Amino acid sequence: MNSASNWISLRDGVKTVASDVVDGFVAITHSSVAILGLGVLLASAVLATQPQLRTEGETALRTWLQDRQIAATGITPELTAIERATATNPADLPKEQAQVAYWIAKKYKVAPEPLAALVAEAYDIGQQAKLEPTLLLAIMAIESSFNPFAQSPVGAQGLMQVMTSVHADKYGHYGGTHAAFDPRSNLRVGAQVLQECIQRAGSLRGGLKHYVGAANLAHDGGYGEKVMREFQDLYRVAKGKALPGNFEVTPRAPLTAQAPATSAQTVALRDTGLSHQASARAAALSYVDPVDPSRGDQLAAR
């Protein structure tokens, strides 16, 4: 009888102890959660009123995570590198610009993404400067074959083969003469130079002669004809019809008579060896549906 009573007392005692332990654990947990919640609330209030602390905390956390990633992979991430790329998806361009980008890419064996960015830029600049964008693209084709790092023996550089030493002041708006190798900056400066040449000469053909540095020479070595042929091809791809035979760029305000060319301007007559070969041009034309001979919009001088 005593044994049974003792066993019951022991059992009740164990239950009481266990219940007290559980109740204590729950109470401590609730208190800890409450304290933690209060801490989070206070921290949030502090960070909300102190944005500098929040920024410093985010920076410290990001640095810590990057350090761990570098230690694990041996690669330093640079997520903003893509912002330096001159590239865009041709599918994001208007139809006319996209078909020009694809046509040039196939003809000159250049990736369509960077060409799409250049085509879009040419259209933007053309609208601002009142220049046909396919004219700008034609000059790029003849001058550099779309090589942004091209340089002629006399120092013409970049896509538009601008004489950097002669037009250093124009590159000042883009951070200096090294901007000659930034495709967009070179295109903008080249368009400005072309516009000035057309204004000075009073016509597109004359402007091209000035652009190549042959203003005071009897002929331009065929440069103007090469540009016009490429211009005709690109215009046809863009518009689906031939360039009007009487096409002309109207200069905004022809400049007054200029002083005789300096030796620096004379030496600007550049080597046009970077121009495309006739065979490459003929092959590229096969990518576009031929013009119906019965139509009146055939390309002149084909």
C-alpha positions in Angstrom: 0.0 0.0 0.0 2.8 2.3 0.9 4.6 1.4 -2.3 1.7 2.4 -4.4 1.2 5.6 -2.6 4.9 6.5 -3.0 4.7 5.8 -6.7 1.7 8.0 -7.2 3.5 10.8 -5.2 6.6 10.5 -7.4 4.6 10.6 -10.6 2.7 13.6 -9.5 6.0 15.3 -8.5 7.5 14.6 -11.9 4.4 15.9 -13.6 4.6 19.1 -11.6 8.3 19.6 -12.3 7.8 19.0 -16.1 4.8 21.3 -16.1 6.8 24.0 -14.4 9.7 23.5 -16.8 7.5 23.8 -19.8 5.7 26.8 -18.4 9.0 28.5 -17.7 10.3 27.7 -21.2 7.2 29.2 -22.8 7.4 32.2 -20.6 11.1 32.7 -21.5 10.4 32.2 -25.2 7.6 34.7 -25.2 9.8 37.2 -23.4 12.6 36.6 -25.8 10.4 37.0 -28.8 8.9 40.2 -27.3 12.4 41.5 -26.6 13.5 40.6 -30.2 10.5 42.2 -31.7 11.0 45.3 -29.6 14.6 45.4 -30.8 13.6 45.1 -34.4 11.0 47.8 -34.0 13.5 50.2 -32.4 16.2 49.4 -35.0 13.6 50.1 -37.8 12.7 53.4 -36.2 16.3 54.4 -35.9 17.1 53.4 -39.5 14.0 55.2 -40.8 15.1 58.4 -39.1 18.8 57.9 -40.0 19.1 57.1 -43.7 22.9 57.4 -43.5 23.1 54.5 -41.0 20.8 52.4 -43.2 23.0 53.1 -46.3 26.2 52.3 -44.3 24.6 49.1 -43.1 23.6 48.0 -46.6 27.0 48.8 -48.0 28.7 46.8 -45.2 26.5 43.9 -45.8 26.9 44.0 -49.6 30.7 44.3 -49.2 30.7 41.3 -46.9 28.7 39.2 -49.3 30.9 40.2 -52.2 34.1 39.4 -50.2 32.7 36.0 -49.5 31.8 35.5 -53.2 35.3 36.6 -54.3 36.9 34.3 -51.8 34.7 31.4 -53.0 35.0 31.9 -56.8 38.1 34.1 -57.3 36.1 36.4 -59.6 35.4 40.1 -58.8 31.9 40.9 -59.9 31.2 44.1 -61.8 27.5 44.2 -62.4 27.6 47.7 -64.0 30.0 46.6 -66.7 27.1 46.1 -69.1 26.4 49.8 -69.0 29.6 50.4 -70.9 28.5 48.1 -73.8 27.4 49.7 -77.0 24.8 47.2 -77.8 21.0 46.7 -78.0 18.6 44.0 -79.2 17.7 44.7 -82.9 14.2 43.3 -82.1 13.6 46.3 -79.9 14.2 48.8 -82.7 11.5 50.1 -85.1 11.2 47.8 -88.2 13.1 50.2 -90.5 16.0 50.5 -88.2 16.1 46.7 -87.4 16.2 45.7 -91.0 19.1 48.2 -91.7 21.0 46.8 -88.7 20.6 43.2 -89.8 21.6 44.1 -93.4 24.8 45.8 -92.3 25.6 43.1 -89.9 25.4 40.4 -92.6 27.3 42.5 -95.1 30.2 43.5 -92.9 30.2 40.5 -90.7 29.6 42.5 -87.5 27.4 41.4 -84.6 23.9 42.8 -84.9 23.6 44.0 -81.3 26.3 46.7 -81.4 25.2 47.7 -84.9 21.6 48.1 -83.6 22.9 50.6 -81.1 24.8 52.5 -83.8 21.8 52.5 -86.1 19.5 53.8 -83.4 22.1 56.5 -82.6 22.4 57.5 -86.2 18.7 57.9 -86.5 18.6 60.1 -83.4 21.5 62.2 -84.5 20.2 62.4 -88.1 16.9 63.8 -86.8 18.7 66.4 -84.6 21.1 67.5 -87.4 18.7 67.2 -90.3 20.9 64.5 -91.9 19.6 61.3 -93.5 20.7 58.6 -91.0 21.5 56.2 -93.7 24.0 58.8 -95.0 25.8 58.7 -91.7 25.8 54.9 -91.8 27.2 54.9 -95.3 30.1 57.1 -94.2 30.8 54.8 -91.4 30.8 51.9 -93.8 33.2 53.5 -96.2 35.5 55.1 -93.6 35.9 52.2 -91.1 33.8 49.3 -92.1 32.2 49.8 -88.7 35.5 49.2 -86.8 35.3 51.7 -83.8 39.1 51.3 -83.3 40.2 52.0 -86.8 43.0 54.5 -87.5 44.4 55.7 -90.8 48.0 56.4 -91.4 47.4 60.2 -91.0 45.6 59.9 -87.7 41.9 59.8 -88.6 40.2 57.7 -85.9 37.1 55.7 -85.0 33.9 54.9 -86.9 33.7 58.1 -88.8 37.5 58.5 -89.2 37.5 62.0 -87.8 40.9 63.7 -87.6 41.2 63.8 -83.8 44.0 66.3 -83.8 42.1 68.8 -85.9 38.8 68.4 -84.1 40.1 68.0 -80.5 37.8 70.8 -79.3 34.7 68.9 -80.3 35.8 65.9 -78.3 36.1 68.2 -75.3 32.3 67.8 -74.9 32.8 64.1 -74.4 35.7 64.1 -71.9 38.7 64.4 -74.3 40.2 63.0 -77.4 40.1 59.4 -76.2 36.4 59.6 -76.8 37.2 59.2 -80.5 37.2 55.5 -79.7 33.8 55.6 -78.1 31.4 54.7 -80.9 28.6 57.1 -79.9 30.9 60.0 -79.3 32.8 59.5 -82.6 29.5 59.3 -84.4 28.3 62.5 -82.9 31.5 64.4 -83.6 31.6 63.0 -87.2 28.0 64.1 -87.8 28.9 67.6 -86.6 32.0 67.7 -88.9 29.9 66.5 -91.8 27.2 69.1 -91.2 29.9 71.8 -91.1 31.4 70.5 -94.4 28.0 70.5 -96.1 27.4 74.0 -94.9 30.8 75.2 -96.1 30.4 73.6 -99.5 26.7 74.3 -100.0 25.9 70.8 -101.3 26.1 67.1 -100.2 28.7 66.1 -102.9 30.8 69.2 -102.1 30.4 68.4 -98.4 31.8 64.9 -98.9 34.8 66.3 -100.7 35.5 68.6 -97.8 34.9 65.7 -95.3 37.6 63.6 -96.9 40.0 66.5 -96.9 40.0 67.1 -100.7 38.4 70.5 -100.8 41.4 72.1 -102.5 42.1 69.2 -104.8 40.9 68.5 -108.3 39.1 65.3 -107.2 38.4 63.2 -104.1 39.8 59.9 -105.4 36.3 58.5 -105.9 35.4 58.9 -102.2 32.1 60.7 -102.8 31.0 58.1 -105.4 31.7 55.3 -102.9 29.7 57.0 -100.2 26.8 57.7 -102.5 26.7 54.1 -103.7 26.6 52.8 -100.1 24.1 55.5 -99.3 21.8 54.4 -102.1 22.0 50.7 -100.9 21.2 51.6 -97.3 18.4 54.0 -98.2 16.9 51.3 -100.3 17.1 48.7 -97.5 15.5 51.3 -95.1 12.8 52.7 -97.2 12.1 49.9 -99.7 12.7 52.2 -102.6 15.6 53.9 -104.4 17.2 57.1 -103.3 15.6 60.0 -105.3 17.9 61.0 -108.1 17.7 64.6 -107.0 18.4 63.9 -103.4 20.3 66.7 -101.7 21.0 67.8 -98.2 20.0 71.4 -97.7 22.6 73.2 -95.6 21.1 75.1 -92.7 23.2 78.2 -93.2 26.1 78.1 -95.7 29.2 79.5 -94.1 31.0 82.5 -95.5 34.2 82.1 -97.6 36.8 80.3 -95.7 40.5 81.0 -95.5 42.8 78.9 -97.5 43.3 75.4 -96.1 46.2 75.0 -93.7 48.8 72.3 -94.0 47.0 70.4 -91.2 43.8 70.5 -93.3 45.6 69.5 -96.5 47.1 66.5 -94.8 43.6 65.4 -93.8 43.2 63.8 -97.2 43.0 60.3 -95.8 43.8 56.9 -97.1 40.5 55.3 -98.1 41.9 51.8 -98.1 39.4 50.8 -95.4 36.5 51.0 -97.9 34.7 47.8 -98.8 35.7 45.8 -101.8 33.3 45.6 -104.8 32.9 41.9 -104.4 31.7 42.3 -100.8 29.2 44.9 -102.0 27.9 42.6 -104.7 27.5 39.7 -102.3 25.7 41.9 -99.7 23.2 43.1 -102.3 22.1 39.5 -102.8 20.6 39.6 -99.3 18.0 42.1 -100.4 15.3 41.3 -102.9 16.3 42.7 -106.3 14.4 45.7 -107.6 11.9 44.9 -110.4 13.4 46.3 -113.6 10.0 47.4 -114.7 9.7 49.8 -111.7 10.8 53.3 -112.0 12.6 53.4 -108.6 15.7 51.5 -109.6 18.9 52.6 -108.2 20.8 55.0 -110.4 24.2 54.2 -111.6 23.9 50.6 -110.5 
